[in-house]
Amino acid sequence: NTTNQLLELAQEVSPEPHRRELDMLLTVGERISMSLLSMAIQDLGAPAVSFTGSQSGIITNDTHTNARITKVVPTRVRGALDAGKVVIIAGFQGVSDRLEITSLGRGGSDTTAVAMAAALDADYVEICSDVDGVYSADPRLTPNAQRIEELSYDEMQVLADRGAKVLNAEAVEWAKRSGVEVRCVATHDTSRTGTSISA
């Protein structure tokens, strides 16, 4: 909801906000969340650190409000992980080669997670939501929808391209290119069955 509130603020001062300034504004929401989460984890007794997209080494093109990740150089992330810290990364944002703050557009946090997992050579990445996987139809609208246990990258890409709101299409592209398995699971489901997306 923070992103929507920030968009409303922008509309109050400008009917057509400049896209660069919109990125500066919209990326604030993720920074608020990451720093609060880091504080909470530290209070639980675990060492934690938060990083913005640029601090995490997420490099994008110059397209403000809908940038695409071009590469990930996770130097600080690796260093913090090697030091035994829990690392919290702001999704949905990066920095261009011209050092401009950029946002990735709706669903960009999925892409951030998959791209970072690929850069860190992770075996898999979990994308958590309120639904425990990919279904044959929206389970909130269709009571008899069936959960699908496994999908190929290509099958998930078709679903994403056709508007399924399970996983961002660019995240699927990153997963396929890098061979990282994506597990779509429910935040509240400790069994983590969900849906596996892989080759």
Secondary structure, DSSP 8 states (H G I E B T S, - for coil): -HHHHHHHHHHHH-SS--HHHHHHHHHHHHHHHHHHHHHHHHHTT--EEEE-HHHHTEEE-S-TTS--EEEE--HHHHHHHHTT-EEEE--SEEEETT--EEE--TTHHHHHHHHHHHHTT-SEEEEEESSSSEESS-TTT-TT--EESEEEHHHHHHHHHTT-TTS-HHHHHHHHHHT-EEEEEETT-TT---EEEE-
